[in-house]
């Protein structure tokens, strides 16, 4: 019997687990995929929103403002990338100036600091590459960018360091109330009992809640597609460039990332299948058409990938946060779409406090600090690189040329708390395979290291768990015949 079961290993579930791990509680974090951050948390805009967009008085507005205020310190503590690059909401016609003024007023009602209207001249001075029809903008000084999957992994790692039982590949198939109190969960790993249940299941949160509560809600899966532009154009814009928002969301943006690339998107399409993360020719073309207002000279020959994520749009357009009125012990963190990433610190603190109060939990005498991530080879000075190689020669072997990722970093990513077990897991922890060639050079080498570290055959390794095996069989008698040599290099050079 756990004190708490948390369903969902995205940024919200992992953040709640980390906060609850401060208490003397037995906690299980259940994630149906082979890794945390496999859902919306790996495929979103990575924006830390200022808070001008949410309707005043909503849970969205309150948690957005509170989350933004601590987000930078949160990332610093967890040693994950963050940059306060500011945001600009741009209008491309003079009528849009009224919309900017409405956003300014809404932001001030929400308590957002650092909001200013910019003239066309002021806008162009800040962003010389803005489209020629841009008329003015709303500047939000507190806007930022981060790395959502690195953040989620760091949150999960600290939770595990402090006693949380992370159960991957553990899908909750049904849940019901126990007659004696608490909840019985049927999972793909067998039954689990818990005193309290935290529902952070993303697009599937309605399914969890509606099995237990008469206060039913509906989550609409809303797919967003993106383009990613190579690092060669990472300095095209310094701020995140929004266009005036619509009823379907904040519209098509152009933003730099903390990794140095640029992303365009997302689209907003309500779909039926909650797992449908396809990209489509029509929607990708729509991004280019709309984004060209913001960036007239989009370098179409320099896209390195396209991707899609599905966000959890609540039917009533606000976060569903707190204990279900008719089911004591059921706590929802549901419908957490944008600005959910920004709101994560506030949501986690608030919900963990409610759960701890319900259980009468006390704080632990000791709470382990975050796992110290190794310094990235790509960010070292020449003298630091020489010292690192002298201490560990694996720093001298570059596995991913595009991103300058060393063998030492890949092995550390596998060995760390909540370590990588898949090709995508290594990618999200190190960026190996995220560069211009998208893994064309480094994939055989990463597979060899994973095989060694996990002590499994390369034939058993997957891209992202489940049936996503990369190698289907042997051509010859040795591992070299399937593209992997004993020194980790490709048999084809």
Buried (B, 14 or more C-beta within 10 A) or exposed (E): EBBBBBBBBBBBBBBBBBBBBBBEBBBBBBBBBBBBBBBBBBBBBBBBBBBBBBEBEBBBBBBBBBBBBEBBEBBEEBEBBBBBBBBBBBBBEEEBBEBBEEBBEBBEEBEBBEBEBBEBEBBBEBBEBBBEEBBBBBBBBBBBBBBBBBBBBBBBBBBBBBBBBBBBBBBBEEBEBEEEEBBBBBBEEEEBBBBBBBBBBBBBBBBBBBBBBEBEBEBBBBBBBBBBBBBBBBEBBBBBBBBBBEEEBBBBBBBBBBBBBBBBBBBBBEBEEBEEBEBBEEBBEBBBEBBBBBBEEBEEEBBBBBBBBBBBBBEEEBBBBBBBEEBEBBBBBBBBBBBBBBBBBBBBBBBBBBBBEBBEBEEBEEBBEBBEBBBBBBEBEEEEBEEBBEEBEBBBBBBBBBBBBBBBBBBBBBEBBBBBBBBBBBBBBBBBBBBBBBBEBBBBBBBBBBBBBBEEEBBEBBBBBEEEEBBEEEEEEEBBEBBBBEEBBBEEE
